[in-house]
Amino acid sequence: MGSIKSGTSDLATNLFSHPSVVPPFAKEVFDTDPEVWREHYPTVTEMRRVRRQTGNARTGYFTPALTFLDLPGRYRAAVPDAKVVLVLRDPVSRAYSQYKWELLVGGPEAAVAPAFASYAAFVEDSVPWSGGLRIGRVSRVLINESW
């Protein structure tokens, strides 16, 4: 888990290349109900096949949505013995990466929007609403004792 643009996709790509990791059908499932997650995961038969071939089989939930959804408690309820990898990145580098990403996916309209006039304008505009820029949000998730 990690904030948007923190490196979760890079980590997932590297994990997916391991022969004992069976990736879900979708890297990011944006639903808080663990029952909805099941349809995106390998079947018991697929996991058994990989376990026979490699001696082990693992799958995982990969998302940058940590700051937007109440997921850690739901992870624990769904899979109590699961291991959680939290990806952290220098906040300034992460925010700048998100700024560039937003410009890329926003196209020409984003480039002329006041919030994208400069990186400083983006940060100023983003602080009140952006989960990725919310100060202390990750800290509050990390110290939540309900894990």
Secondary structure, 3 states (H helix, E strand, C coil): CECCCCCHHHHHHHHHCCCCECCCCCCCCCCCCHHHHHHHCCCHHHHHHHHHHHCCCECCCCCCHHHCCCCHHHHHHHCCCCCCCCECCCHHHHHHHHHHHHHHHHHHHHHHCHHHCCHHHHHHHHCCCCCCCCCCHHHHHHCCCCC
